[in-house]
């Protein structure tokens, strides 16, 4: 029986996370706490003996991945399809500003000019499937990405219908989810939002607050 596992790891904290700003594809760096989070989490994840690290190219994810690479000696492969959900007109705005300026769109969680949930799920899910196709039998693969991207990509990988995607909660900064391969070739969620004691989920994701 295959022992393959995929660890879906969210990047560390940024200043915009604390300010409640929609980051989307804007390339925001980790703050001091985010760097410390990535180093602490990397020490724990290294114990899993990962065989590969795949990351979004946005620096908040790539810097998080680099902390694990420094311990394991593995290279970090950058995958553009792991970037965060495009927020269109919402990027750079706080949650309060979005709700005030775009009440109808906010209610449907669909930014003008932004990606839909289905588009993100398909994009990230396809990236995960490609990476899984290259995995050795013993794994595990560590994938470093973003809150909304990971939640929606995970839903896609698990084969959940869209009406159930909101049943998956968000990931806190530098926490992770683990999926394991099943006998039939599907994937089972083994851990979700693991890594630390429960912390607020500061994210661009719909699952926060009004989900």
C-alpha positions as CSV (number, residue, x, y, z in Angstrom):
1,X,0.0,0.0,0.0
2,X,1.3,3.4,-0.9
3,X,2.6,5.7,1.9
4,X,2.4,8.9,-0.1
5,X,1.5,12.0,1.8
6,X,1.1,15.6,0.8
7,X,1.6,18.4,3.3
8,X,-0.2,21.7,2.4
9,X,1.6,24.4,4.3
10,X,0.4,28.0,4.5
11,X,3.0,30.8,4.6
12,X,3.9,32.8,7.7
13,X,2.4,36.0,8.9
14,X,2.6,39.3,6.9
15,X,1.9,42.9,8.0
16,X,-1.1,42.8,5.7
17,X,-2.5,39.7,7.4
18,X,-2.5,41.7,10.7
19,X,-4.1,44.7,9.0
20,X,-6.8,42.6,7.4
21,X,-5.8,43.6,3.9
22,X,-6.6,41.4,0.9
23,X,-3.2,40.4,-0.5
24,X,-4.1,38.3,-3.5
25,X,-1.3,38.3,-6.0
26,X,0.5,41.4,-4.5
27,X,4.0,40.2,-3.4
28,X,4.0,41.0,0.3
29,X,6.9,39.8,2.4
30,X,6.8,38.0,5.7
31,X,7.0,40.2,8.8
32,X,9.4,39.4,11.7
33,X,6.8,37.1,13.3
34,X,6.2,35.4,10.0
35,X,9.9,34.6,9.6
36,X,10.0,33.1,13.1
37,X,6.9,31.1,12.4
38,X,8.4,29.6,9.3
39,X,11.6,28.6,11.0
40,X,9.7,27.0,13.9
41,X,7.3,25.1,11.7
42,X,10.1,24.0,9.3
43,X,11.8,22.3,12.2
44,X,8.7,20.3,12.9
45,X,8.0,19.5,9.2
46,X,11.6,18.4,8.7
47,X,10.9,15.4,11.0
48,X,8.5,14.1,8.3
49,X,11.6,13.6,6.0
50,X,10.1,15.3,2.9
51,X,11.4,14.3,-0.5
52,X,10.3,17.5,-2.3
53,X,9.3,21.1,-1.7
54,X,7.0,23.0,-4.1
55,X,6.0,26.6,-3.5
56,X,4.1,29.5,-4.8
57,X,6.6,32.1,-6.3
58,X,5.2,34.9,-4.1
59,X,7.9,35.8,-1.6
60,X,5.7,35.2,1.5
61,X,5.4,31.6,0.4
62,X,8.9,31.2,-1.1
63,X,10.5,32.5,2.1
64,X,8.5,30.1,4.2
65,X,9.6,27.2,2.0
66,X,13.2,28.3,2.2
67,X,13.2,27.7,5.9
68,X,12.4,24.1,5.3
69,X,14.9,23.9,2.5
70,X,17.7,25.2,4.7
71,X,17.1,22.3,7.1
72,X,16.5,19.5,4.6
73,X,18.9,20.5,1.9
74,X,16.1,20.1,-0.7
75,X,15.6,22.6,-3.5
76,X,12.4,24.6,-3.7
77,X,10.6,24.3,-7.0
78,X,8.4,27.3,-7.8
79,X,5.0,26.7,-9.3
80,X,3.1,29.8,-10.6
81,X,-0.3,28.0,-10.3
82,X,0.1,27.9,-6.5
83,X,-0.2,31.7,-6.2
84,X,-3.1,33.2,-4.1
85,X,-6.5,33.9,-5.4
86,X,-6.5,37.0,-7.6
87,X,-8.5,39.7,-5.8
88,X,-9.0,42.2,-8.6
89,X,-10.2,45.5,-7.2
90,X,-10.0,44.2,-3.6
91,X,-6.3,43.8,-3.5
92,X,-4.7,46.1,-0.9
93,X,-8.1,47.0,0.7
94,X,-9.1,46.0,4.3
95,X,-12.0,43.8,4.9
96,X,-14.0,46.8,6.2
97,X,-13.2,48.8,3.1
98,X,-14.3,45.9,0.8
99,X,-17.5,45.5,2.7
100,X,-18.3,49.3,2.5
101,X,-17.3,49.8,-1.2
102,X,-18.6,46.5,-2.7
103,X,-21.5,45.3,-0.5
104,X,-23.1,43.1,-3.2
105,X,-19.9,41.6,-4.3
106,X,-18.8,41.1,-0.7
107,X,-22.0,39.2,0.0
108,X,-21.1,36.8,-2.8
109,X,-17.4,36.9,-2.1
110,X,-16.5,37.7,-5.7
111,X,-14.2,40.6,-6.3
112,X,-14.6,42.7,-9.5
113,X,-11.9,41.5,-11.8
114,X,-10.9,38.7,-9.5
115,X,-10.8,35.0,-9.8
116,X,-13.8,32.8,-8.9
117,X,-13.6,30.1,-6.3
118,X,-14.1,27.5,-9.1
119,X,-11.2,29.0,-11.1
120,X,-8.8,28.9,-8.1
121,X,-9.8,25.3,-7.2
122,X,-9.2,24.1,-10.7
123,X,-5.9,26.0,-11.0
124,X,-4.4,24.9,-7.7
125,X,-5.9,21.4,-7.9
126,X,-4.3,20.9,-11.3
127,X,-0.9,22.0,-9.9
128,X,-1.3,19.5,-7.0
129,X,-2.2,16.7,-9.4
130,X,0.9,17.4,-11.6
131,X,3.1,17.4,-8.5
132,X,1.6,14.2,-7.2
133,X,2.3,12.6,-10.5
134,X,6.0,13.1,-10.0
135,X,6.0,11.9,-6.3
136,X,8.0,8.8,-5.3
137,X,6.1,6.1,-3.5
138,X,7.3,7.0,-0.1
139,X,6.8,10.9,-0.3
140,X,6.0,13.1,1.4
141,X,5.7,16.3,-0.7
142,X,5.5,19.6,1.0
143,X,3.5,22.3,-0.9
144,X,3.8,25.9,0.3
145,X,1.0,28.3,-0.7
146,X,-1.7,30.6,0.5
147,X,-4.9,30.4,2.6
148,X,-7.6,30.6,-0.1
149,X,-5.5,28.8,-2.7
150,X,-4.8,25.9,-0.4
151,X,-8.3,25.5,0.9
152,X,-9.8,25.5,-2.5
153,X,-7.1,23.3,-4.0
154,X,-7.6,20.8,-1.1
155,X,-11.3,20.7,-1.8
156,X,-10.6,20.0,-5.4
157,X,-8.1,17.3,-4.6
158,X,-10.6,15.6,-2.2
159,X,-13.3,15.7,-4.9
160,X,-15.7,17.7,-2.8
161,X,-18.6,19.3,-4.7
162,X,-18.6,23.1,-4.7
163,X,-21.5,23.4,-2.4
164,X,-19.4,21.7,0.3
165,X,-16.2,23.8,-0.1
166,X,-17.2,26.1,2.8
167,X,-17.2,23.1,5.1
168,X,-13.4,23.2,5.1
169,X,-12.1,25.9,7.5
170,X,-9.2,28.2,6.7
171,X,-5.5,27.7,7.6
172,X,-3.8,29.9,10.2
173,X,-0.4,31.4,9.3
174,X,2.3,28.7,9.0
175,X,-0.2,25.9,9.8
176,X,-0.7,22.9,7.5
177,X,-3.0,20.2,6.3
178,X,-2.0,16.6,5.5
179,X,-3.6,14.3,2.9
180,X,-2.8,10.6,2.5
181,X,-3.3,8.4,-0.5
182,X,-6.1,5.8,-0.3
183,X,-6.2,2.3,-1.8
184,X,-8.5,3.5,-4.6
185,X,-6.1,6.3,-5.6
186,X,-8.1,9.0,-3.9
187,X,-7.0,11.2,-1.1
188,X,-8.1,11.4,2.6
189,X,-7.7,14.4,4.8
190,X,-5.6,13.2,7.8
191,X,-4.9,16.6,9.5
192,X,-6.2,20.1,9.0
193,X,-4.9,23.4,10.3
194,X,-2.3,21.6,12.3
195,X,1.0,22.9,13.7
196,X,0.2,25.1,16.7
197,X,-2.4,25.8,19.2
198,X,-5.5,27.4,17.6
199,X,-4.8,30.9,16.3
200,X,-7.0,33.4,14.4
201,X,-7.2,32.7,10.7
202,X,-6.0,36.0,9.1
203,X,-6.5,35.4,5.4
204,X,-8.0,36.5,2.1
205,X,-10.3,33.5,2.3
206,X,-14.1,33.6,2.4
207,X,-14.0,31.0,5.2
208,X,-13.0,33.8,7.6
209,X,-15.7,35.7,9.5
210,X,-18.7,35.7,7.2
211,X,-18.4,32.2,5.7
